[in-house]
Amino acid sequence: MEPGPLSKIVVLDMTRLLPGPFAGMMLRSLGARVIKLETTTGPDLLRFLPPLREEANVAFTALNQGKESVVLDLDRQEGTDVFRRLCARTDILLTSARKSWMQARALDYETLQKENQGLIYCTLGSYRAGSEQEQLGGHDINFLASSGLAGLLSLEGKPILPQVQLADLGGAQYAVICMLAALLGRGEGGRGRELHLSLEEGCDPYTHLARVLAKFAPGQTSLGPLSGQSPVYRYYQCADGKSVALGAIEPKFQARLKELLPLETSHWPDDLFFQPAEAVHRELEKMFASQTRESWVEFFAPHDVCFSPVLEVAEVERDEEPLRAHFPSGESTLHGFGADTRSVLLEVGYSEEEIERFGQAGLAVTP
């Protein structure tokens, strides 16, 4: 197995729950060595929530498998001393702790980079740095709301709460892009940088074009046909209650669709995407409702007309984590709580006697 493109990179991931660990997972999938650091007083709560599989939460396992586990007490001086020694040999520090919390323990960027000029210090916070909300807590629903994305995800003027944490996952991917760019900018042995990012910013790629459109055309946040006004760019419900998706925007797909459909289409407009066609929408609704989803899948299978069944997530046959198909590197087992504290501390110069004392004093978890 070939090493991943980040095989020489060490990441210290002290984030919890979903966004930061997802970012760390992506870096690990690219080959980075990721050390998950938890504290004795504040472990990752996701680890213990149901549903459990082999004594760990299923989602926690998916996000953190393959990461080494180190557990320290960062409320005591000796614990923060160990942390600083780890950072001296780290390429990326990924944290979701507030800046004031890190500063109170002398774990801020200015302090850590004195021992490691190449350190990339990435804080993944809630709201944008410098904003009035910067020090406030928040969750995915709050970031959807403040970014304008909740407004775009509305139906009849009422925002819909998606079943996927778009801000958390978007923020994680946004952070990975920034960290990779910082690595590229640093080069070999160059100077690192501080990145103060936010989950609110994770919504920006979804809202950028809508915000630009709204400035020049008040009230318009998308092309109407892409918002469901076109009968060839919609979801349709089938006889079994399941749905299909039609996305025949281009004229060539529309022409082929007209040839295939068991409907009289000579009266339809030439361009079903941009021209008003509410009557066509009603015809297609009735047609798709006449048979099951599987029947329509079989009907359209030989033809390329931008047709897809709407699948439940359990129907999607894909087990590997993001990026794995392209960069198949590294192990995928979950390391136990603090399982690697001893080996990592030995690696950075502590003796067995010192590590044993840390464990006895409750400064570290050293099984």
N, C-alpha and C positions, 0 to 999 in steps of 0.2 A: 504494500500500500504506500503510495507516494505521500510525503509530508505535505500538509496544507501550506498555503502561501504565507500564513502567519506563524509558522512552526517555530520561529525564533523569538516570538513575542510572548511576554509574561503579563497576564492581566490579574490584578487584585480586585475582585468583585465583592464589594461589601453592601450591595443592594439587597432588597427583599421583595417578596410578593411577586408581581408580574413584570413590570416594565424593564427594570434593570437586569434581572435574571434572564429575560428574553434577549436583551442586548448581549449579555455575556455568553448565552448559548450560541448566538450567531457568530461571535468571535471565536468560540471554541470550534464550531463547525468549520471555520476557515483555518483551523490548525493551531490556534493560540493555546498556550497553557493557561488555564483559568483556575485561580485559587479562590474559592468562595470563603470569605471571611465573615463569620458571625460572632456576636459578642455573647458572653456568658449571661448577661442580663437582658439581652434583646435578640434572641435567635429569630430566624425567619419563621414567622407564624404560619406561613403556608405549609411548612413541613408537617405540621401536626393536625391540620384540618381534614375532615373527611371529604371525599372518599379515600380510604387508605389502601395501599397495596404494599405488602411486606413492610409495614410499620411506617410508611411515608406516603404523603399525599400524592395522588397520581399526577396532578399537574406539576407539583414540586419536582417529582422525579423526571418528568419530561423536560423541565427547564434547567435542571441542575446536574443531570447525569454527565459523568466524565469530568466534572470539576472536582479538584481537590478540596477537602474541607479542613479549615483551620478555625479554631474557636479561642478567642482571647477576651480578657476583661479590659475594656478600654476606659473604664472609670478609675483605673489606678495607674500610677506613673509607670510602673514596670511593664504593664500591658501596652501602653502607648509607646514605650521604648522599643518593644518587640515589633510593634506595627511600623515604626519608622525604619527599623532595620530591614523589614520586608520591602518597604517602599523604595529603599535605596537600590534594590535589585529588580524593580518592577518597571515595565514599559508604560502600562496604563493602570491608573487607579480609577475605578468606576464606583461612585458613591451616590446615594440619594439622601445622605444626611445633610441637614441644614448647615450653612456656612458657619453660623454662630456656634453650633455644636462642635464642629471640627476645630474652629479657632480656639475654643475653650480648652482643648486638649493638645494644642500646638500641632495639629495635624492639617493645617491649612496649606495651600499651594506654596506660598512664599517660604514657609518653613521647610517643607519636604523637598522643594527643588534645590535647596542649598546642598543637600546630600546627593541629589540625582538631577543633574541639569537636563537630562533627556526625558524626565517624567511628563506624561500626558495625564493631566488631572481633570477628570470629567465628572462634573456634578449634574445629575439628572433630577431636577427639582420639579415643583408643581407648576408655578407660573413664571412668566418671563423675567429674567434678571433686570432689575431696575424699575419694575412696575410696582404699583401700589400694593398689588396682591402677592408680591414675591415671597413674603414670609408666612403667608396663609397656607393651611393644609387644603387638600382637595383630592378628588378621585375622578375617575374617567368621566362621569356624568357632568361634573363641574367644568372640565376642560372642553367637553363638547359644547356646553352652553356658552362659555366665555369666548370661544374661538369663532362662533357663528355656525359651526358644523351642525349643531342640533337644529338650527333653523332650516338648514338644507335637508335634513333628514325628517322633514315634517310631512304630515298628511292632513289635508284640509285645515292647515294652519296650526295643527297640534304636533309638537315634536314627538318622534318615536324613539324609544330607548332600544338601541340595537343589542343583539345578543352577543356581539363581539366587542371587546374593549378597544375601540378604534384609536382613542387618544393614547392609551397605554402602549399599544403595539406600534402605532405610528411614531410615537415618541422614542421608542426603543430603536426602530429602524433609522430614524433621524439621527440619533446619537451614534449609531454604528457608522453611518456615513461620515459624520464629523470626526469620529475617532480615527477612521481609516485615512481621512484627508490629513489629519494632524500627524499620523505616522509617516505619510508620504512627504509632508512638509519638513518633518524632522530629519528624515534620511538616516544614514548610519552615523550614530554618535553625535547627532546635532542637538539642538535645544528643543525641549518640549514646550508645552503651553497649557494654559488653563482654559477649559471649556465649561461655561455655565449655561446649561441647556435646560429646557423645560418640556413637560408633557403637553402643555398647551401648544407649544410649537409643533408638536407631532401632528396637529390637525392642519397645519398650514398647507401641506401639499394638496389636501382635499378641498381647501377653501380658496386657494390663490386665484384661480381663474374666475370663480364666482365673485370674488371681491373686485377684481378688475372689471368684469362685466357690469356689476352694479354701479360702479362709479360713472360709467359712460351711458348706461341705460338703466336708470333707477327702477328698481322692482324686478329686474331681470338678472337671475343668477345662473341661468343655464340656457342653452338652446332649447326652445320649446319642444321640438321633436324628441330630444333626449330625456325629457321629463315626462314622457308618456302621452304626448299629443299625437304622435304618429302611430298608426295601427301596425306598422312593421317594426316597431321598437317597443315591445310591450311583453308583459307576462300574460299568459292565458291559462285559465283553469280548465282541467279536463273532467271527464265523466266520473273518474274515481276520486276526485277532490285534489289530486296532485296537479302540478303546473308545468308549463313549458315556457321557454324564452325564445322570442323572435327578435333578431337584430339585423334585418335586411335593409341596411341603410343605402348601400350603393345600388345604382340602377341595374347592374348586371344580376345582382341577387334578386331584386324585385321582379325582373323579367322572368327569371327561372322559376320563382315562386308562383307567378301567375300561370305558368305552363303546368305546374304540378298540382295546384289546388283543385279539389273537387267542387269548385264553385264557378259561376259565370262571372268572369272578371273583365269583360270587354267594357263595362261601364265605369271601371275604376280609373282614377286620375293616373296620368303617366308617371308622376312622381309621388309615391305614397309617403315619402319621408317629409317633404316640405309642404305639400299641398294638403288643405283640409280634407279629411276623409273619415268623418265620424260614422258614416253609414258602413264603410268598410270595416271599421273597428267592431261594430255590432255583428256583422256577418262572420267575422273571424271568431268572435266570442262564441257564437252559436255553433260554428263548425267544430272548434276545439273541444267544446263541452259535449259533443256527440260521441266521443270515443275516449278510451283510457290513455294515460300518458304513454304507456308501453306501446300501444297501437300507433301513436304518432311517432314514437322513436323508430319503430320499424318502417313506417311510411317514409320518413325523411332520411333514413340511414344511407341510402345510395347517393344522396344529393347534397351539394354544398350550397346551402341557402342561409347560413347563419342561424341555425336552429339548434336548441339545446334543451334537454330535460332539466328541470329545476330539482336538484338532488338534495336530500337531507344529508347532513354532514356524516351520518353513520353509513351512508351509501357510497361515500367517496373512498375508493381503495388506494389509500396513500398513507404509509406508515412512517416514512423517514421524516426527520425534522427539516425545516427550511435549510437550503443550501447543501444538504447532505448528498443529493443526487449528483451535484457538480464537484463537490470537494469531499470525497469519502475518506476522512482521516479521523484518527483518534478513537478512544474507547467510548463506551456508552453505558457504563455501570454507575450506579449511584453510590457515592462514598458516604459512609456513616458520619454522624455528627462528630466533628473533630478528629476523624480518622487519620488525617494527614498532618495534624499539628506537630507531632514529634518529628516526622521526616523532613518537613519544611523548615522547622527551627534548627535541626541538625545541619541542613543545607546552608543556612545563613550564618552558621558559626557558633550556635549554642551547644553546650556539652550535654551529655545524658544527665549529669547531676543537676545542671541548671534547669533542664526541662522537667525533671522529676520534681524539683522544688516548686516550679510553676504550677504543676498539677496538684500537688499537695496543698498549696496556698490558694487554690481556686483562681489563679491568674490565667489558666488555660485549661482546655479539655484535652487530655493526653491519654487516650485509651491504649 
